[in-house]
Amino acid sequence: MSGTAVVVAGCVLAITVVVGLVAHECAHAAVLRLAGVEYTITYFPGRTGGVVGLLASCPWAAVHPRPTGRESTTILRVAALAPLLLAVPAFGLGASGLVPVESPVVTAVGIGWLACALPSPQDFSVAFYAHRALEETTSDKPNTATPVSRAD
């Protein structure tokens, strides 16, 4: 493997992760939209420290559902775990034999995409404690819903 292939694979990996993070958040939003739950997407929430601070800090994006309290906890759980579906095309292409998996660029794309398909720890928290998020909406503070996701 030449040095050029390594540099190209690294650049492709970085681009794939950026695209994958957007797809990750869109997966959460798509489920919420299909279920009729209002939400907002915030990119780079609370960041003011320049480009380096912006890219090095977490989270990069967050989906904030605004449930009314009448929704099922299943909707929030499915929305929290929806990014797992991003792994289906990667595994499908790999298993089909249509792409040369021994290529470092293809490997970089696969690694970056599959990394973005993993739900974050906060996603798992929402999946396990969705009932708490709904209880918070029915309490005195109706606009303080727990974020479904924070892309890190």
CORPE-V900922 format. One record per pair of residues at least 4 apart in sequence whose ideal C-beta (glycine too) atoms are under 8 Angstrom apart, sorted by the first residue. I is the first residue (numbers start at 1). J is the second residue. If there is no record, write none. Layout:
BEGIN
i j
I J
I J
END
This chain:
BEGIN
i j
1 5
1 6
1 104
2 6
3 7
4 8
5 9
5 104
5 105
6 10
6 104
7 11
8 12
8 104
8 105
9 13
9 104
9 105
9 107
9 108
10 14
10 108
11 15
12 16
12 105
12 108
12 109
12 112
13 17
13 108
13 109
13 111
13 112
14 18
14 112
15 19
15 112
16 20
16 108
16 109
16 112
16 113
16 116
17 21
17 112
17 115
17 116
18 22
19 23
20 24
20 86
20 112
20 113
20 115
20 116
20 117
21 25
21 60
21 61
21 116
21 151
22 26
22 61
23 27
23 83
23 86
23 116
24 28
24 83
24 86
24 116
24 117
24 149
24 151
25 29
25 41
25 61
25 62
25 63
25 149
25 151
26 30
27 31
27 82
27 83
27 85
27 86
28 32
28 39
28 63
28 79
28 80
28 82
28 83
28 123
28 148
28 149
29 33
29 39
29 41
29 63
30 34
30 82
31 35
31 75
31 78
31 79
31 82
32 37
32 38
32 39
32 63
32 65
32 75
32 79
32 148
33 37
33 39
35 71
35 75
35 78
35 79
37 65
37 66
37 67
37 71
37 75
37 76
37 79
38 65
38 66
38 67
39 63
39 64
39 65
39 66
39 148
40 63
40 64
40 66
41 61
41 62
41 63
41 64
42 61
42 62
42 64
43 60
43 61
44 54
44 60
44 61
45 59
45 61
45 62
47 53
47 54
47 57
48 53
49 53
49 54
49 57
50 54
51 55
52 56
53 57
58 150
58 152
59 150
59 151
59 152
60 150
60 151
60 152
61 149
61 150
61 151
62 147
62 148
62 149
62 150
62 151
63 79
63 147
63 148
63 149
64 145
64 147
64 148
65 76
65 79
65 133
65 145
65 147
65 148
66 137
66 143
66 145
67 71
67 75
67 76
67 133
67 134
67 137
67 145
68 137
69 134
69 137
69 138
71 75
71 76
71 134
73 77
73 130
73 131
73 134
74 78
74 130
75 79
76 80
76 126
76 127
76 130
76 133
76 134
76 148
77 81
77 126
77 127
77 130
78 82
79 126
79 148
80 119
80 123
80 124
80 126
80 127
80 130
80 148
80 149
81 119
81 123
81 124
81 127
83 116
83 117
83 118
83 119
83 123
83 149
84 117
84 118
84 119
85 117
86 90
86 113
86 114
86 116
86 117
87 91
87 113
87 114
87 117
88 92
89 93
89 113
90 94
90 110
90 113
90 114
90 117
91 95
92 96
93 98
93 99
94 99
94 101
94 110
99 103
99 106
100 106
101 106
101 107
101 110
102 106
102 107
103 107
104 108
105 109
106 110
107 111
108 112
109 113
110 114
111 115
112 116
113 117
114 118
116 151
119 123
119 124
119 127
119 149
120 124
120 149
120 150
120 151
120 152
121 125
122 126
122 147
122 149
122 150
123 127
123 148
123 149
124 128
125 129
125 146
126 130
126 133
126 146
126 147
126 148
126 149
129 133
130 134
131 135
132 136
132 146
133 137
133 145
133 146
134 138
135 139
136 141
136 144
136 145
136 146
137 142
137 144
137 145
138 142
END
